Amino acid sequence: MEDREEIMLNALHHKTRRAILRLLKGKPGVTYTKILDRTEIPTGKLNYHLKQLTGLLEKTVSDEYVLTPLGEKAVAMLESIHANGLDHYFEKVKKAQTTMSPLMKGFLRGSIVVCVLVLGFWTFMGYLVITEGAPVPVLIILIVLYVLGIGLLAFLVRAYKTAPAYIEEIERRIWQIIR
């Protein structure tokens, strides 16, 4: 049997699913319409999330949703996370999770250096085109390349500074391809 912790964490991964479980806590039954109204998501998405919560909730004969014993444990676990006095530890966890891996830091730094070098080369080529003379289309192409290079550099710097989660996702995909 697959790891129980992994199964539970996958089921609780989305905030809509957690909201549905909290909505059902301590209630004898909640209708599909009430869940739909409270979550304010399209029916297709709600159906998907309800399917992902199979085993944590179930439908009664009167077409109402109730928590299963496992669903009650999941809600209790969610509530225990909000206990007072843990904020300091959550800050540590958050900081650790938003730290980029050394591999991606190196990749981004290298990409930034290469981008700067390419921009320098294009600047030099632009200088030669202007001083030595060249057809106008060549100058236009260099300007377009320079603008694209600046856009790429801005993206790389922004990714390096502010998007470790995005970068970690890219890294995860790279490792999946490599393996």
BAMARVO-305755 format. One record per residue: residue number from 1; x, y, z of N, C-alpha, C, O in turn. Coordinates in steps of 0.001 Angstrom, whole numbers, m for minus. Each point is the difference from the previous one (the first is absolute). Example, Ala and Ser with C-alpha at 12.3 -4.5 7.8 and 13.67 -1.06 7.14 Angstrom:
REM residues 2
[pt 1,[13190,m5690,7800],[m890,1190,0],[900,1200,0],[1036,m19,665]]
[pt 2,[m1386,1069,m1385],[820,1190,60],[m770,1090,730],[509,1108,169]]
END
This chain:
REM residues 179
[pt 1,[841,m1176,0],[m841,1176,0],[891,1246,0],[1009,69,702]]
[pt 2,[m1411,896,m1501],[755,1246,m86],[101,641,1381],[m852,m222,860]]
[pt 3,[1888,1009,m659],[250,650,1266],[m1211,819,449],[m463,875,m733]]
[pt 4,[m42,m1150,1911],[m1207,667,494],[196,1511,160],[m907,781,m289]]
[pt 5,[2083,m378,747],[259,1428,167],[m76,717,m1339],[m571,1087,m100]]
[pt 6,[1146,m1697,m922],[m5,603,m1335],[m1434,120,m526],[m363,1010,m605]]
[pt 7,[m433,m2027,834],[m1404,23,m432],[m740,1148,680],[m731,746,m651]]
[pt 8,[922,m610,1958],[m696,1049,756],[471,1383,m438],[m818,901,m192]]
[pt 9,[2124,m726,33],[515,1305,m412],[m478,377,m1402],[m279,1171,m259]]
[pt 10,[181,m2133,m636],[m528,281,m1342],[m1462,419,68],[m422,905,m720]]
[pt 11,[m342,m1550,1568],[m1419,346,118],[m181,1400,587],[m938,706,m371]]
[pt 12,[1815,m301,1275],[m120,1292,670],[798,1101,m689],[62,1124,499]]
[pt 13,[534,m1426,m1612],[897,936,m670],[m686,1285,m444],[621,1062,45]]
[pt 14,[m1863,m1120,m466],[m677,1176,m559],[m874,673,1055],[m683,m668,777]]
[pt 15,[717,2010,m762],[m754,746,1015],[m1503,m209,m122],[m706,58,1006]]
[pt 16,[197,m300,m2217],[m1438,m245,m163],[m400,m1284,716],[m1058,m58,626]]
[pt 17,[1890,m962,m715],[m308,m1265,675],[8,177,1510],[m846,m550,705]]
[pt 18,[1806,1320,m216],[40,257,1442],[m1237,776,445],[m546,m259,1072]]
[pt 19,[104,1217,m1898],[m1206,773,328],[m1231,m897,22],[m874,164,851]]
[pt 20,[801,m1103,m1775],[m1141,m934,m35],[m21,m847,1267],[m1053,m186,610]]
[pt 21,[2210,m324,m217],[57,m823,1210],[m405,805,1231],[m733,m496,856]]
[pt 22,[1203,1723,m768],[m367,843,1154],[m1502,308,6],[m625,79,1058]]
[pt 23,[63,91,m2246],[m1431,265,m117],[m822,m1180,532],[m1052,192,608]]
[pt 24,[1540,m1403,m842],[m735,m1198,413],[200,m345,1470],[m764,m788,557]]
[pt 25,[1779,1365,77],[329,m348,1380],[m1188,262,933],[m555,1098,44]]
[pt 26,[190,m2139,693],[m1026,122,1026],[m1423,160,m511],[m911,258,786]]
[pt 27,[709,m404,m2069],[m1354,150,m560],[m539,m1385,m367],[759,m880,m407]]
[pt 28,[m2060,695,554],[m573,m1303,m339],[50,m293,m1503],[13,m1164,m402]]
[pt 29,[15,2184,m407],[57,m184,m1451],[m119,1340,m695],[m737,880,446]]
[pt 30,[1465,m730,m1540],[m19,1243,m754],[m286,m347,m1455],[600,m919,m558]]
[pt 31,[m1508,1651,m40],[m378,m284,m1383],[1059,509,m978],[819,862,321]]
[pt 32,[m870,m1421,m1506],[901,407,m1081],[m170,1496,m285],[983,712,m211]]
[pt 33,[m2221,m246,206],[m282,1411,m292],[624,916,1046],[544,1051,m339]]
[pt 34,[m619,m1442,1602],[591,830,1050],[1522,41,m146],[614,1052,180]]
[pt 35,[m11,m2188,m504],[1454,m21,m215],[349,886,m1189],[973,753,41]]
[pt 36,[m1765,m847,m1087],[218,811,m1200],[m92,1489,327],[821,795,m457]]
[pt 37,[m1822,m427,1247],[m172,1407,391],[1152,492,868],[476,1121,m181]]
[pt 38,[m25,m1942,1117],[1061,413,925],[1371,70,m670],[809,865,335]]
[pt 39,[m545,m1763,m1273],[1320,m1,m641],[75,978,m1169],[1084,458,m360]]
[pt 40,[m2219,m142,m224],[m75,938,m1129],[920,m401,m1156],[689,838,m581]]
[pt 41,[m692,m2137,257],[765,m481,m1149],[m961,m662,m972],[m1100,m387,396]]
[pt 42,[1486,248,m1658],[m875,m660,m974],[m273,m1454,387],[781,m625,718]]
[pt 43,[m1901,105,m1208],[m407,m1362,365],[1043,m1039,m414],[234,m964,728]]
[pt 44,[387,1152,m1880],[1012,m966,m451],[1161,m87,969],[483,m1091,305]]
[pt 45,[m36,2234,175],[1102,16,959],[m433,m593,1337],[758,m728,642]]
[pt 46,[m1978,1045,m234],[m488,m564,1261],[m76,m1521,m100],[393,m707,928]]
[pt 47,[m894,210,m2043],[m75,m1454,m187],[1389,m628,80],[173,m1067,589]]
[pt 48,[812,1733,m1182],[1368,m507,37],[490,m59,1452],[550,m1015,428]]
[pt 49,[m749,2097,328],[489,28,1380],[m746,m999,882],[601,m621,876]]
[pt 50,[m1876,466,m1095],[m747,m997,769],[519,m1405,m297],[91,m834,901]]
[pt 51,[246,575,m2147],[553,m1310,m368],[1352,m211,686],[304,m1103,453]]
[pt 52,[507,2168,m379],[1311,m103,661],[m142,m249,1506],[926,m498,641]]
[pt 53,[m2074,841,m89],[m237,m184,1438],[m701,m1323,312],[m377,m245,1146]]
[pt 54,[203,m601,m2148],[m612,m1306,224],[788,m740,1079],[1226,m90,m59]]
[pt 55,[m1936,m423,1019],[635,m660,1140],[51,901,1220],[26,m478,1134]]
[pt 56,[m11,1782,m1371],[m52,952,1106],[m1425,492,231],[m359,434,1095]]
[pt 57,[m431,m514,m2147],[m1414,321,113],[m778,m1002,m839],[547,m663,m881]]
[pt 58,[m1828,573,1177],[m863,m904,m769],[m1387,594,m100],[m387,875,775]]
[pt 59,[m346,m1374,m1746],[m1357,477,m248],[m987,m930,701],[104,m1223,m87]]
[pt 60,[m1063,1832,783],[m1011,m797,692],[m1126,m354,m972],[m2,441,m1149]]
[pt 61,[m937,m1227,1615],[m1146,m370,m838],[m859,1206,m332],[m717,m5,m1000]]
[pt 62,[785,1049,1836],[m768,1228,m267],[822,1010,m811],[m304,1193,m11]]
[pt 63,[1344,m1684,m665],[862,822,m856],[656,1165,737],[159,1086,m558]]
[pt 64,[212,m1313,1789],[757,989,753],[1397,m567,257],[191,m1213,90]]
[pt 65,[765,2111,25],[1372,m418,251],[306,64,1486],[m370,953,687]]
[pt 66,[1053,m1984,m202],[425,m66,1390],[1453,m468,32],[494,m631,m934]]
[pt 67,[178,965,2045],[1376,m446,165],[38,m1472,405],[m847,m470,759]]
[pt 68,[1817,m232,m1266],[270,m1361,455],[891,108,1235],[480,1090,309]]
[pt 69,[m250,m2179,396],[943,76,1133],[1381,516,m425],[645,730,753]]
[pt 70,[m197,m1100,m1937],[1279,514,m490],[m97,1500,m287],[949,742,251]]
[pt 71,[m2088,m298,m774],[m214,1421,m238],[7,796,1298],[513,1118,45]]
[pt 72,[m1085,m1695,1013],[17,667,1306],[1422,129,518],[355,1018,594]]
[pt 73,[468,m2050,m816],[1408,77,406],[730,1079,m805],[852,712,531]]
[pt 74,[m1191,m602,m1801],[643,1005,m852],[m339,1400,491],[878,861,65]]
[pt 75,[m2135,m624,279],[m408,1315,506],[677,286,1339],[443,1122,246]]
[pt 76,[m364,m2119,606],[681,181,1292],[1469,349,m224],[563,828,717]]
[pt 77,[50,m1457,m1704],[1390,300,m316],[129,1436,m490],[928,708,390]]
[pt 78,[m1850,m275,m1242],[27,1378,m494],[m169,996,1139],[678,1027,37]]
[pt 79,[m1582,m1330,894],[m224,895,1129],[1206,55,924],[297,1050,569]]
[pt 80,[398,m2168,m414],[1168,m19,889],[1139,845,m566],[848,480,753]]
[pt 81,[m822,m298,m2054],[1029,824,m635],[m162,1459,415],[982,740,50]]
[pt 82,[m2193,m325,243],[m273,1393,342],[151,287,1496],[m427,1053,473]]
[pt 83,[1027,m1976,269],[197,213,1437],[904,1211,224],[904,276,m789]]
[pt 84,[m1168,439,1881],[791,1186,337],[1416,m391,411],[243,m1110,473]]
[pt 85,[679,2041,m664],[1365,m211,435],[898,m670,m1028],[1165,m276,286]]
[pt 86,[m1684,13,m1469],[796,m688,m1020],[471,923,m1118],[694,m445,m914]]
[pt 87,[m1063,1728,972],[314,924,m1093],[1489,57,m306],[393,45,m1166]]
[pt 88,[428,m47,2191],[1452,67,m190],[483,m1199,m832],[848,145,m881]]
[pt 89,[m1391,m1305,1171],[409,m1201,m728],[m512,14,m1439],[684,m459,m915]]
[pt 90,[m1897,992,725],[m530,103,m1357],[835,952,m844],[203,m236,m1191]]
[pt 91,[283,1314,1807],[880,919,m733],[1275,m705,m442],[476,224,m1113]]
[pt 92,[80,m1074,1971],[1198,m756,m357],[m283,m957,m1158],[796,m119,m931]]
[pt 93,[m1920,m546,1004],[m371,m941,m1065],[m195,744,m1314],[473,m439,m1048]]
[pt 94,[m1170,1565,1112],[m252,784,m1210],[1307,467,m618],[178,m72,m1216]]
[pt 95,[729,546,2045],[1291,473,m510],[774,m1150,m644],[600,168,m1061]]
[pt 96,[m616,m1314,1693],[710,m1157,m557],[m611,m451,m1319],[720,m413,m908]]
[pt 97,[m2044,489,795],[m668,m436,m1218],[178,974,m1146],[m127,m386,m1162]]
[pt 98,[420,1639,1465],[167,976,m1067],[1461,221,m355],[326,900,m773]]
[pt 99,[547,m1712,1330],[1409,81,m345],[235,m842,m1254],[m415,m1156,m80]]
[pt 100,[1073,1749,m869],[249,m670,m1266],[1166,m975,144],[929,247,770]]
[pt 101,[m978,m1340,m1502],[1071,m982,59],[1271,565,m634],[m74,861,m877]]
[pt 102,[1224,m1336,1312],[1264,480,m567],[109,m246,m1505],[594,804,m718]]
[pt 103,[m1158,m1897,244],[48,m301,m1440],[m700,1092,m800],[544,494,m988]]
[pt 104,[m1755,m114,1415],[m741,1016,m741],[617,1380,175],[m25,807,m930]]
[pt 105,[581,m518,2111],[683,1275,178],[1161,114,m975],[190,1037,m635]]
[pt 106,[584,m2108,518],[1131,0,m925],[m449,127,m1434],[606,726,m787]]
[pt 107,[m1675,m1435,443],[m533,71,m1366],[m456,1419,m327],[308,523,m1072]]
[pt 108,[m1037,96,1988],[m481,1360,m239],[1143,1009,m56],[11,886,m855]]
[pt 109,[945,m1022,1761],[1156,905,m39],[735,m131,m1329],[357,999,m624]]
[pt 110,[m137,m2235,199],[675,m225,m1280],[m793,577,m1156],[569,585,m921]]
[pt 111,[m1884,m751,968],[m852,538,m1065],[58,1519,m36],[10,600,m1075]]
[pt 112,[27,15,2239],[83,1461,69],[1329,475,m584],[34,970,m758]]
[pt 113,[1058,m1646,1105],[1319,375,m524],[26,m150,m1523],[479,892,m699]]
[pt 114,[m985,m2005,185],[m27,m216,m1449],[m848,1069,m673],[377,517,m1052]]
[pt 115,[m1505,m185,1640],[m887,1021,m569],[706,1356,m52],[m102,716,m996]]
[pt 116,[812,m369,2058],[736,1271,25],[1088,m3,m1068],[197,1005,m683]]
[pt 117,[511,m2124,532],[1039,m90,m1031],[m589,145,m1403],[561,701,m843]]
[pt 118,[m1674,m1353,598],[m651,99,m1309],[m468,1431,m251],[143,514,m1109]]
[pt 119,[m697,126,2126],[m411,1400,m147],[1210,889,m298],[m93,919,m815]]
[pt 120,[1208,m1181,1458],[1220,752,m281],[462,m193,m1430],[413,952,m661]]
[pt 121,[m484,m2186,185],[385,m280,m1380],[m925,729,m976],[462,586,m979]]
[pt 122,[m1764,m624,1249],[m946,683,m887],[206,1520,40],[m185,682,m1008]]
[pt 123,[564,m165,2163],[303,1432,94],[1207,338,m879],[m3,989,m733]]
[pt 124,[1031,m1831,826],[1185,207,m837],[m360,m78,m1485],[472,805,m803]]
[pt 125,[m1301,m1768,450],[m426,m137,m1408],[m790,1237,m427],[153,479,m1124]]
[pt 126,[m992,33,2014],[m743,1215,m309],[934,1181,m225],[m215,815,m897]]
[pt 127,[1250,m733,1721],[993,1064,m178],[664,m113,m1373],[166,1000,m699]]
[pt 128,[210,m2220,317],[625,m203,m1309],[m956,339,m1136],[401,602,m997]]
[pt 129,[m1661,m988,1149],[m984,278,m1045],[m160,1509,m183],[m80,493,m1125]]
[pt 130,[35,232,2239],[m191,1452,m81],[1251,689,m537],[m105,872,m862]]
[pt 131,[1282,m1246,1353],[1224,694,m422],[485,m420,m1377],[503,835,m750]]
[pt 132,[m640,m2098,402],[498,m495,m1281],[m1071,54,m1083],[306,m58,m1191]]
[pt 133,[m1516,165,1595],[m1096,36,m959],[m459,m1408,m357],[813,m886,m262]]
[pt 134,[m2088,702,257],[m599,m1287,m357],[m1423,278,m444],[m548,1062,298]]
[pt 135,[m52,m1999,m1003],[m1390,188,m416],[m920,176,1215],[264,m545,1072]]
[pt 136,[m1319,1293,m1247],[m962,283,1068],[m604,m1284,581],[m183,m72,1216]]
[pt 137,[m136,m946,m2029],[m556,m1222,602],[935,m647,1032],[m470,m593,971]]
[pt 138,[1784,703,m1176],[946,m563,967],[m116,747,1325],[0,m618,1065]]
[pt 139,[m96,1923,m1126],[m156,802,1212],[m1312,m328,710],[m40,m98,1226]]
[pt 140,[m1015,m68,m1989],[m1305,m340,585],[63,m1360,691],[m531,m173,1097]]
[pt 141,[1185,m790,m1748],[131,m1331,603],[789,77,1302],[m367,m639,986]]
[pt 142,[1443,1414,m977],[786,152,1223],[m813,650,1124],[105,m391,1162]]
[pt 143,[m907,1378,m1523],[m843,657,1016],[m1005,m990,568],[m204,m49,1213]]
[pt 144,[m423,m736,m2073],[m967,m1002,460],[685,m1017,903],[m525,m346,1059]]
[pt 145,[1702,m138,m1473],[732,m965,817],[387,603,1351],[m68,m675,1028]]
[pt 146,[469,1932,m1032],[384,664,1231],[m1197,121,953],[130,m250,1198]]
[pt 147,[m1274,627,m1725],[m1214,108,824],[m391,m1369,563],[m360,m117,1172]]
[pt 148,[435,m910,m2011],[m306,m1353,482],[993,m435,1073],[m383,m621,992]]
[pt 149,[1656,948,m1193],[1026,m339,987],[m228,695,1325],[179,m608,1055]]
[pt 150,[m572,1873,m1089],[m294,732,1229],[m1219,m618,695],[m21,m129,1225]]
[pt 151,[m988,m252,m2008],[m1176,m661,582],[377,m1318,664],[m472,m305,1096]]
[pt 152,[1321,m476,m1758],[450,m1266,577],[804,240,1277],[m181,m704,993]]
[pt 153,[1054,1684,m1023],[791,322,1188],[m909,413,1153],[213,m427,1135]]
[pt 154,[m1213,1243,m1407],[m935,424,1048],[m745,m1205,574],[m189,m96,1213]]
[pt 155,[m231,m821,m2083],[m687,m1211,454],[912,m836,895],[m426,m460,1060]]
[pt 156,[1671,262,m1476],[932,m817,774],[289,614,1362],[48,m709,1005]]
[pt 157,[144,2023,m968],[266,663,1276],[m1219,m101,908],[130,m260,1196]]
[pt 158,[m1310,465,m1764],[m1228,m109,798],[m179,m1419,527],[m356,m195,1162]]
[pt 159,[601,m794,m2017],[m120,m1397,428],[998,m307,1107],[m322,m717,947]]
[pt 160,[1516,1249,m1060],[1028,m245,1007],[m382,621,1342],[265,m582,1053]]
[pt 161,[m882,1756,m1088],[m324,713,1235],[m1313,m417,640],[m90,m78,1225]]
[pt 162,[m933,m193,m2034],[m1343,m90,583],[m763,m1287,m247],[m1096,m153,541]]
[pt 163,[1596,m756,m1306],[m851,m1138,m363],[630,m1356,286],[91,m831,m903]]
[pt 164,[347,584,2141],[600,m1305,259],[m964,m1159,m205],[425,m1072,m428]]
[pt 165,[m1704,1252,719],[m951,m1089,m207],[m109,m341,m1476],[m43,m1174,m370]]
[pt 166,[m3,2198,m474],[m59,m213,m1446],[1265,m700,m481],[m62,m922,m813]]
[pt 167,[1195,1360,1313],[1278,m589,m387],[87,m1440,485],[505,m864,m717]]
[pt 168,[m990,594,1925],[21,m1373,501],[m858,m916,m868],[345,m1165,m199]]
[pt 169,[m1456,1678,m315],[m845,m791,m897],[755,m319,m1285],[m53,m1129,m489]]
[pt 170,[747,2108,m53],[802,m247,m1206],[1079,m1033,302],[235,m912,m793]]
[pt 171,[417,1059,1938],[1038,m951,378],[m567,m1405,135],[627,m964,m440]]
[pt 172,[m1805,837,1043],[m633,m1318,164],[m255,m636,m1360],[234,m1194,m186]]
[pt 173,[m713,1993,m760],[m263,m520,m1343],[1285,m415,m702],[34,m1012,m700]]
[pt 174,[1026,1799,891],[1291,m353,m601],[481,m1339,542],[447,m857,m762]]
[pt 175,[m540,674,2085],[432,m1258,589],[m846,m1169,m481],[519,m1105,m162]]
[pt 176,[m1810,1322,m70],[m854,m1075,m513],[433,m400,m1403],[m13,m1182,m344]]
[pt 177,[393,2159,m460],[442,m285,m1363],[1332,m758,40],[195,m966,m738]]
[pt 178,[713,1413,1601],[1319,m622,87],[m105,m1445,470],[689,m878,m518]]
[pt 179,[m1530,643,1471],[m126,m1367,556],[m785,m811,m947],[m237,m1182,250]]
END
